[in-house]
Amino acid sequence: MKKFMTEFIGTFFLVLTIGLTVIPGNAGVIAPLAIGSVLMALVYAGGHISGAHYNPAVTLAVLIRGKCTLSEAPIYLVAQIGGAAAAAFTAQFLVGPGTAAETIDVNKSLVAELLFTFALAYVVLNVATAKGTSGNSFYGLAIGFIVMVGAFSVGSISGGAFNPAVAIGAPLMGLMNWSDIWIHISADFAGGALAAIVFNMLNPDDR
């Protein structure tokens, strides 16, 4: 139950921050900075309880890496999706619905989401689960910064979800068309799985 609540709360505030900064159309650096910063803070807040995934793709990566059990994974996913949905409705209540982009380039979005979800999961596995970085104090900073970098780099291409829970929350907030959600779901899970495979290949003795 502690892990469920931690994942729910963390995903809630991550998606809520996305909604409250993106829906009003804040210009420039505000949204990426806010999103990266809140994720960093939430990772530090919940890392010692649940590992602070707040992202089904990260949960998949940690599962494949061997640091999450098959029985725990569905609990994480339900908490994350529930937190994202609750945040989406809260954001709509506070600032109203967003406006989805008319068109999205499928191929570019698939590549963008795959690359930066891979980068996110790869960073998580290396700074939060590896023996060589055990006990470090920078894990939250690294995770928050890679999401911020991704939002700056490809946010205008794919929307910068890098997270299937965010991808579910986005159309609930009016920020994405439901017909495009498969792009994020498929690319994000593929990126998380690929990161875990690469991590295991590079760290065969870290089990």
C-alpha positions as CSV (number, residue, x, y, z in Angstrom):
1,M,0.0,0.0,0.0
2,K,2.9,2.4,0.7
3,K,4.3,1.8,-2.7
4,F,0.9,2.3,-4.3
5,M,0.3,5.6,-2.5
6,T,3.8,6.9,-3.3
7,E,3.5,6.1,-7.0
8,F,0.0,7.6,-7.1
9,I,1.1,10.8,-5.4
10,G,4.2,11.2,-7.5
11,T,2.5,10.6,-10.8
12,F,-0.4,12.9,-9.8
13,F,1.9,15.9,-9.2
14,L,4.0,15.2,-12.2
15,V,1.0,15.2,-14.5
16,L,-0.7,18.0,-12.7
17,T,2.4,20.2,-13.2
18,I,2.4,19.3,-16.9
19,G,-1.3,20.4,-17.1
20,L,-0.9,23.6,-15.1
21,T,2.1,24.8,-17.1
22,V,1.2,23.5,-20.6
23,I,-2.6,24.2,-20.8
24,P,-2.2,28.0,-20.1
25,G,0.4,28.1,-22.8
26,N,3.3,29.3,-20.7
27,A,6.0,30.4,-23.1
28,G,9.7,29.5,-23.3
29,V,11.4,27.5,-20.6
30,I,8.6,27.5,-17.9
31,A,7.0,24.1,-18.7
32,P,10.2,22.0,-19.2
33,L,11.8,23.6,-16.1
34,A,8.8,23.1,-13.9
35,I,8.3,19.5,-15.1
36,G,12.0,18.5,-14.6
37,S,12.0,20.2,-11.2
38,V,8.9,18.6,-9.9
39,L,10.0,15.2,-11.0
40,M,13.4,15.7,-9.3
41,A,11.7,16.7,-6.1
42,L,9.2,13.8,-6.2
43,V,12.0,11.2,-7.0
44,Y,13.8,12.4,-3.8
45,A,10.5,12.3,-1.9
46,G,9.5,8.8,-2.9
47,G,12.6,7.0,-4.0
48,H,13.2,5.3,-0.6
49,I,9.6,3.9,-0.6
50,S,8.7,2.8,-4.1
51,G,11.8,3.6,-6.2
52,A,9.9,6.6,-7.5
53,H,9.0,5.3,-11.0
54,Y,6.0,7.4,-11.7
55,N,6.1,6.0,-15.2
56,P,4.9,2.6,-16.5
57,A,7.8,2.5,-19.0
58,V,10.3,2.9,-16.1
59,T,8.5,0.2,-14.2
60,L,8.8,-2.1,-17.2
61,A,12.5,-1.3,-17.4
62,V,13.1,-2.0,-13.7
63,L,11.1,-5.2,-14.0
64,I,13.3,-6.4,-16.9
65,R,16.4,-5.3,-15.0
66,G,15.2,-7.5,-12.1
67,K,14.6,-4.9,-9.4
68,C,10.8,-5.1,-9.4
69,T,8.7,-8.3,-9.1
70,L,6.1,-9.4,-11.5
71,S,3.5,-9.2,-8.7
72,E,4.4,-5.6,-7.9
73,A,4.4,-4.3,-11.5
74,P,0.5,-4.2,-11.9
75,I,0.2,-2.3,-8.6
76,Y,2.6,0.3,-9.9
77,L,0.8,0.6,-13.2
78,V,-2.6,1.0,-11.6
79,A,-1.3,3.7,-9.2
80,Q,0.5,5.6,-12.0
81,I,-2.5,5.6,-14.4
82,G,-4.9,6.5,-11.5
83,G,-2.6,9.3,-10.4
84,A,-2.4,10.6,-14.0
85,A,-6.2,10.5,-14.5
86,A,-6.8,12.3,-11.2
87,A,-4.3,14.9,-12.1
88,A,-5.8,15.4,-15.5
89,F,-9.3,16.1,-14.0
90,T,-7.8,18.4,-11.4
91,A,-5.9,20.4,-14.0
92,Q,-9.1,20.8,-16.1
93,F,-10.9,22.0,-13.0
94,L,-8.2,24.6,-12.2
95,V,-7.3,25.9,-15.7
96,G,-9.7,24.4,-18.2
97,P,-9.0,22.0,-21.1
98,G,-6.0,22.3,-23.3
99,T,-5.9,22.4,-27.1
100,A,-4.5,19.4,-28.9
101,A,-2.2,19.8,-31.9
102,E,-4.0,19.4,-35.2
103,T,-1.5,17.0,-36.7
104,I,1.4,15.0,-35.4
105,D,4.2,13.5,-37.5
106,V,3.9,9.8,-36.6
107,N,7.5,8.7,-37.6
108,K,9.2,11.6,-36.0
109,S,7.1,11.3,-32.8
110,L,7.8,7.5,-32.6
111,V,11.6,8.1,-32.9
112,A,11.6,11.1,-30.4
113,E,9.5,9.2,-27.8
114,L,11.6,6.0,-28.2
115,L,14.9,7.8,-27.9
116,F,14.1,10.0,-24.8
117,T,12.2,7.3,-23.0
118,F,15.2,5.1,-23.5
119,A,17.4,7.9,-22.2
120,L,15.1,8.4,-19.1
121,A,14.9,4.6,-18.3
122,Y,18.7,4.2,-18.9
123,V,19.5,7.0,-16.5
124,V,17.1,5.6,-13.9
125,L,18.6,2.2,-14.0
126,N,22.1,3.5,-13.8
127,V,21.7,6.1,-11.0
128,A,18.9,4.4,-9.0
129,T,19.4,0.6,-9.3
130,A,23.1,0.0,-10.1
131,K,25.6,-1.3,-7.6
132,G,28.2,1.2,-8.7
133,T,26.0,4.2,-7.9
134,S,24.4,2.8,-4.7
135,G,23.7,5.3,-2.0
136,N,24.4,8.3,-4.3
137,S,22.8,11.7,-3.6
138,F,22.4,12.8,-7.2
139,Y,19.8,10.3,-8.6
140,G,16.9,12.7,-8.4
141,L,18.8,15.5,-10.1
142,A,19.8,13.2,-12.9
143,I,16.3,11.9,-13.5
144,G,14.7,15.3,-13.4
145,F,17.3,16.8,-15.7
146,I,17.0,14.0,-18.4
147,V,13.2,14.7,-18.6
148,M,13.8,18.4,-18.8
149,V,16.3,17.9,-21.6
150,G,13.9,15.7,-23.4
151,A,11.1,18.2,-23.1
152,F,13.4,21.0,-24.5
153,S,14.7,18.8,-27.2
154,V,11.6,17.0,-28.7
155,G,8.6,18.5,-26.9
156,S,7.6,20.4,-30.0
157,I,7.9,17.2,-32.1
158,S,6.1,14.5,-30.0
159,G,4.7,16.4,-27.0
160,G,7.5,15.0,-24.8
161,A,5.6,12.4,-22.8
162,F,8.3,9.7,-22.3
163,N,5.7,8.1,-20.0
164,P,2.6,6.1,-20.8
165,A,0.8,7.5,-17.8
166,V,1.4,11.0,-19.1
167,A,0.2,9.9,-22.5
168,I,-3.1,8.8,-20.9
169,G,-3.4,12.0,-18.9
170,A,-2.7,14.3,-21.9
171,P,-5.8,13.5,-23.9
172,L,-7.9,13.7,-20.7
173,M,-6.6,17.3,-20.4
174,G,-7.2,18.0,-24.0
175,L,-3.5,18.2,-24.9
176,M,-3.4,15.2,-27.2
177,N,-5.8,13.5,-29.6
178,W,-6.9,10.0,-28.4
179,S,-6.1,8.7,-31.9
180,D,-2.4,9.6,-31.4
181,I,-2.0,7.9,-28.0
182,W,-0.7,4.6,-29.5
183,I,2.4,6.5,-30.7
184,H,3.4,7.3,-27.1
185,I,2.3,4.1,-25.5
186,S,4.2,1.9,-28.0
187,A,7.3,4.0,-28.3
188,D,7.6,4.6,-24.5
189,F,7.3,1.0,-23.5
190,A,9.7,0.0,-26.3
191,G,12.2,2.6,-25.0
192,G,11.9,1.4,-21.5
193,A,12.4,-2.3,-22.5
194,L,15.3,-1.4,-24.7
195,A,17.0,0.5,-21.9
196,A,16.7,-2.5,-19.6
197,I,18.1,-4.8,-22.2
198,V,21.1,-2.5,-22.8
199,F,21.7,-2.1,-19.1
200,N,21.7,-5.8,-18.5
201,M,24.1,-6.3,-21.4
202,L,26.5,-3.7,-20.1
203,N,26.2,-4.8,-16.5
204,P,26.0,-8.7,-16.6
205,D,27.3,-9.0,-13.0
206,D,25.0,-6.5,-11.5
207,R,21.9,-8.5,-10.6
